[in-house]
Every structure is written in C-alpha cells, then in structure tokens.
Amino acid sequence: MFGKSFSYFLLIISALLTGLLLIFRPIPKFDYDFEQFFPHDDPDLSFYRGVFEKNFGSDNDYLLLAISNREGELLDSAFLSHLETVKTEIQSLSGIDTLISIFDLEIPVVNAFGLQTFPVLDWSSKQNLQNSESKLRQFKGSLIAQDGSSFLFLIQNDPQLSKKEGDQLYEEILRIFDKQEIEPCAVAGKIQTQRDFVSLMQEEFVMFIGASLVLMLLVLFWVFRKPWGILIPILVLVIGILWAFGLILLVGKPLDIMSVMQPTIFLIVGLSALIHYFTHLIKKLDAGLCKDQAIQDTFRELTFAVALTVFTTSIGFISLYFTPIPALKGFGLWTGIGILILFLAILGITPGLLHAFPIGQSNHKLTSKSDRLFVFLLQKIIQRRKMIALSIVTGKQIGRASCR
C-alpha cells in the first residue's frame, strides 16, 4: 500500500492541499470572552444575564484611567487645564456614553440667594485652588487616590462595540493623552484588556510553537542524528499543524486562551508517532532490506498500532466536549480533530519524503563516548534498581513527615 508510486501520489495530493491552504489562508480570529469558562447551567451566571444585566446593563463596558502629574504637583493649574481638555475631547468621541471625573462634580450650597452649585475643583485663581483642597478630601478613595497622587477617569463605553471598534476607541483615547503630553499611570477596562489579551495570546502562541520546535530538534538530533531523521519530521509536523489550524479557522472557530496549548499537544503526539515509524524503519534497513521495501513494510506493520494510539488520544480530548464549560468543550473537540488531521498528514507526507530522501543503513555502533556513557549508566541503574526504589519510598515518607 505504501509503495513508491502510491506514496508519491499521496505526497502530491498533500502538496496541493498545503498550497491551497497557503493561497486561500483563513484569517485568524481570537476569542477573548472569559464567560466561556463558566458552565452554561451556572445559576450565578444565569442570574447575572437574566436579571442583573437586563436591569442594570453590563458591568464590563468601562475603562478606568488613573492620571497623575509626573512632572509636578497634582493640583497644578497648567496640568489641570490640560487634563480638562483631555476630558472634553474624550467625551466627544463616538462610542463614549459617559465620563465621570472630579472635574464634573459640583457641591450644592444654600445661601441668601437660594440653592447654588459650585465646582469641587476650581483652579481659575490661586485662592480658589487652595479652597478646593478641602473639598477634595471627601472624594479620596473614589475619584481621587487615597494618597492624593492621581485622579480617576471612569469612562463608560457603548456595550455594543465590536473588538475592532473597541481597539480603535482605545487608540483614540491614548492619542488624546499623547497630544496633551499626559500619560495614564494605570489603565483597566474591557477595551484595554481585550486588546492586550489578544496581543499576549499571539506572542505566547508563537513562543510555544518556537519552544516546541527547538525541543523537537534536540530530541530528533539525539535519537537519529541524521539529516533525514531531523528534516522530514519537522517538515511533516509543521505541515500537519498547518492543516489542523487551517481546518479550525476555516470552520469559523476562533482561537482562545486554550488554543495556546494545542501546537505543543500536536507536536508531542505527532513526534511520538514518527519516532515509532523511524525507529522501526532503521531496524529494517539494518536487517539488510532495500529502502523501498523497508519503508513499505514499516508503514504496513505499524500503521494500525500507531493509528489506534492516535485515535485513543483523540477520543480522550474529544470526551471534554461533554463537560458543561464551553471553553473546554471547544478545546477538547478541536484538539481531538486536530490530532487526527495531523496523523493524516503523517501518512500522506512521510512515506513519499522517505522514498525521495537518500536513506541508507544506520551502521550505528556503540563507539562514541556518549553511547558508552548511556549504556554504563543504564547498567548501573538496573543493577541498583532495588536500592533506588527504596530510596524513593524513604524520601516520600520523610517529606510527608516534614509537612506534618
């Protein structure tokens, strides 16, 4: 079944699929909805959505900005004028519902002229600014920091904003601050969190793939130490991961925080399968079989066993679909499907590449110092296996006693 002609046919089909995926590559989408980690039948979540959010609106659509004067006193007239300009420009932005700050508050006073209101913060003159200091004390811990070092802007944005619109609004707010040469000392809120969360997830996605590939390179070099034993697995696994994530994105599944772990899982499952194939192939070559026959026998003899292992691993992840947590349901289902897609990539690409690469007998003998060292250590471990087991048990008992 895995003869040279059929293997090349599978390789050509795989190359065409990969080319189509690269040409019509799907656009990645990211899911930043943390409510996906709550079970659907959670009574608290049902109360929040059915009662609280319906009557009072969402409590997530806000942006908190703490602003301090890095170059002087907080109650500096020039700084306060710039900050009021910032407040006015932010209020005029599309997507802003309300902005609450100390600049908007007024204190009612009853006097001979009736009921009058006076601003809490008045810097029109030095005397008014000094008088404002006593009025500001009652707002410390709310619109002013407890230590009096910063003001708070509480911005309520439109709850219907999309991710793209939220990013644009946040960028416009930051540009307004930059124009007045003021930098917020602390920021918190949905439109800021979702942007930073997606950026962090993209960075970690690349970091995990890179770290996994480096680790895979080290393992392959240590196990096979031949160019074909390193290049072919890397190429196959990269294409397999590309297929898996291509399918996930094509069906409209957004990437979420759980997706960061999927490349590592795919690489581990795929690498273990390839090591089984390659180790068995090397044994066939060392037994004197020609390359084409060794490849065909290897895949004929091992495919069922490897497929059974991959299938049971996939089923283990797919079983997460029956949990009540949406984030785990999606992660389990698509990780299981991705593992199956990766295995199809191994079957479709690996035999053809092995036929195409020049592969000879390994002629591997225990001549290097590292080989002799590993054999020596293995022999010592086997000889002292009882003592090692006893020391482990004793160590655990001592650890438990110290914890008590």
N, C-alpha and C positions, 0 to 999 in steps of 0.2 A: 504493500500500500504506500509506503514511503520511499519508493524507488526514485531514481534521479529525475525522470520525466514528470512524475506526479508532484514531486517536491518543488521543482521549478515552476510548475503550473500554480501551486499554492503560493509560491513566493511572488509571482507576477500579480496574482489577484490581490495579495496583501499590499503590494506596492501601489496598485491602482487605488485601493481603498484609502491608503495613507495619503496619496496625492490629492484625492478628492476632499479628504478632511482638511488638508492644509490649504487648499484653494477656497473651499466654502467653509472656512473655520467659523465655528459658532462664537458668539460674543459672551464672555463670562459675565454672569450676574451673581451678586452677593446678597445673602440674606442676613440682615442684622436684627431680626425680630427675636428678642430674648423671650417673648412669651411662648415661643415654640418649645421651651424647656419645661413648661407647665403641662400637666396632664389635662386632657380635654374635659374630664369629669371632675376636676378640682373644684370644690364648692366655693372656695375663696375667689378663684378666677371667674367663676360664673356670676358671683355676686358683684364683682368689680365691673364686668362687662354689662350685665343686665340691669344693675341698679345704679351704682356709683357713676360709671362713665356716661350713662344715659341722662342722669340728672345734673351732674356737675361737669361733664366733659372730661377729656383725657388729662391726666396729671403728668404726662411725659413731654408735652409740647411746650417746653420752656427753655430758656437759655439764661444762665446766671453768669454775670461778669463782675468780678471784683477788681476795682480800679484804684490804684494808689499813685501818688506823685513820687516818682523815683528820683526826682531832682530837687525836692524841697518839701515844704510843709503841705499837708493835705488841704488846709484852708488857705490856699494861696489864690489871690484874685485872678491872676492870669490863668492858672491851672483850672480854676472853676469855670472861667469863661470858655476855655477850650472844651471842657467836659460837657458843658451845656450845649455847645454846638454839636458835639457828638450825639448827644441825646436827641436833639431836634432832627438831625439827619437820619438817625436810625428809625425814629418814629414815622418818617416819611417813606420808608422802604415798603415795597409790595411784599406781603406775607407776614407783616408785623401787625398783631392785633393790639397789644398794649405794651407799654414800657413803664414800669413803676420804679421810681428812684426818689432820693431825698429832695431832688430839685422840684418835684411835683407837689410836695406836701405843703399844706397851709394850716395854720393854727387859728381857730375861731376865737375872737375876743369880743366880749360885750362891754361897751363903754357908753359914754353920753351920746354918741352918735348912732347907737344901735349895735347890731351884730356886724362885725368886720372880720375879715380874714387877712392874715399876714403870713408871708412865706417863712418856712422854717429856716431856710438858708438864704441869706441876703448879703451879697458882697458888693452892693452898689457904693458903699463907703466903708472906711476902716472901722468906724464906730458900729455900723450895722453888722459887720462881720464879727466883731467882738461880742455883740449881743446875741448873735446866732449860736455861739458856742454853748451857752447854757441850754438853749432849746434842743440842741442835737443830742444831749446826753440820754434823753429818754428813748432814742432810736438806736442806741448802741446794742449790738447783738442781732439787729434785724437789717436795716438799710445801711448801717454803718458797722464796721468791725468792732468787736468788743474793746480792742485796744486803740480804736480810733485811727487806724492806719490806712483804711481803704473804704470806698463807697461800694454799694451794691447796685447793679442794674438788673432788675428782674424783667426779662423780655418774654412775653407770651406770643408765640408764633402761630400761624394758621395750622390746625391739625391735619388739613388735607394736603399738605406739601408732600411731594414725592421726594425720593432720595436725591435726584438731580437738582430739584428746586431748593431743597434744604441746603445742599452744598453751595449753590450759588448765593443764597441768602447769607450764609455764614461768611463766605468770601467777601461779600459786600460790606458786612459789618466790620470785618478786620481791616478792609481798605479805609473805611471811615476813621478808624482809630489811627491807622498809619498816617493818614493825611494830617491829623492833628498832633502827630508825634506822641501819641499816648499808647502804651502797651498794657493790656489787662494782666494783672498778676495771677489770676486764676480764672478758669472757664469751665463750666459744666452745663450740660444740656443735651437734648436729643440730637439736634442737627450737628453739634460738635462731636458727640460720641460716635454717631454712625459713620461720620467721615473718618475719624481716627481709627475706629474699629475695622473698617474695610481696608484702610491702608496697612494697619498692623497685620491683618489676616493675609494680605497679599505678600508682605515681607516674610511672614512665617511660612507661607506656602512654598516660596522659593527656597527658604533656608532649609526646610525639612527635606525637600527634594534633593538639594545640593548635598546635605549631610548624608542622606541615604545613598546617593550615588558614590560618594567618597568611600563610605564604609563598604559598599558592594565591591568597589575596585580593590580595596585591600583584601577582602575575603577571596575574590577571584584570583588575585595575584598569588595569595598564599596557597590556595588549593591547586590551581592548574599551572600557573607560571608560564603560560604560552600565549602568544598574541591572539590566536583564535579562541582560546578559552576565556579571554577577557573581553575582546571586542564584540563577539557575537552575543553573549548575554546582555551586555549593556545596550546594544542596538535593539535587541528583541524587547527588552523590558521598557525602554523608553517609548518604542512604538506601541507596546501594549498599554502603557499608561495613557498615551495619547488617544488610543481608541476608547479606553474606558471613560476618560473625562469628556471626550468628544460626544459619546452617546449620552452621558449625563446632561451635558449642556444642550444637546440637540432636542431632548425631550422637554426642555424648559426648567430643569431642576437647578435652582440657584445654589451656589456654593455658600456654606455656612461655616461656623466655627469648628464643627466636627469634620468638615472636609479636609482640614489641615492634616489629619492623621491618615487619610486614605492613600496618598502616594507611598508612605512608608509601609503600610499593610500590603499594598500591591507588590512592592519590591520584595518584601520578605517571602510572600507566597510564590511569586514567580522565580525568585532566585533559588529557593529550595527545590522547585521542580527542575530547573535547568541543571543544578548540581547533580541530581539523580541521573538525568539523561547523560550528562557529560562524563560522569564517573563510570557509568556502565559502558559508554562508548569507548573510553580509554581501555577498559578491560578487554573489550572485543578486539581492539587494534593490537593490544599487547599479545593477544592469543594468536595473532597471525592472520586475521581476516582482512580482506581488502576494504578500503574505506567505504565504498558504496554499500557493500553487504553489511558492514558493521553498523552503518547509520540505519539501514532498513531494519535490521534485527533489533537494534536498540529501541527504536520507536514502536516496533510491533510488540515487543515483550513488556515494555514499561508503561505504555500509554494508558492501559486500563487501570493499573495500580495508581499512577500519578493522577489520573482523572478522578478516581474515587477519592483520593486525598483532597484534591482541589474542590470537588463537589461537596464533601462533608464540611470543609471550611466555609464554603459559600453558604451552605444551609445554616451553619451556626450564626453567621451575620444576618441572614435573612430572617431568622427567628426573632430578631429585635423588632421586626415590623409589627409584632403582636403586642408590643408594650403600649401603654396609653400616652407616652410622651412623643409628640410629633417629631422633635429633633432626632430622637433615637430611631423612630420608625424610618425616616428618610435615610439616615446614616446606614442602618443595617441593610435596608433593601438595596441601595445603590452600591454599597461596598460589596455585597454578595454578588450582584450582577457584574460589577467591575472585575471581580476575581475570575469569573467565568469568561469574560471578554479577554482578559489577559492570557488565560490558558489557551483560548483560540488563537491568539497572536503567537504564542509559543509554538503551537502545532503548525500554524500556517507559514511561519518565517524561518524557524530554526533549522528544519531539515534542508531546505533549499540553500541556506547560507553555509551549512556544514558541507554540502556537496560542492559548493563553489569555492570554499577556502581550501588551501593546501594543508592537509592534515596527515601526519604520519604516526608511527608508533611512538609512544611516550619514552620508552627506554629509561624509565625512571628507576634509579637505584639509590640506595641509601649511602651516598658518597659525601654529601655536604655535611658540614658541621651542624647545621640546624636540624637536619634529618636525624642524625645520630643523637643529638641532644634530646629531641622529642621522644625518640624510641627509648632512650635511657630513663627519662622522666616517667614515661608510661609504665615501664617495667617496675620502677621503684614504687609507683602508686599501687600497682596490682599486688606487689609483694607486701605492702603495708596497709592493705585495704581495711583490715580489722582495726588497726590502731587509729586510722583516720576516722572511721565511723565512730569509734568510741570517743575520740576527742571532740567530734562534732556534738554528740549527745551530751557529753560532760559540759561543753561550753554553753549549750542551751540551758541546762539546769542551773549553771552559775548565773547566767543572765536573768533567768526568772527570779532567782533568789535575790539578786541585787535590786530588781524592780520592786519587790515586796518591801 
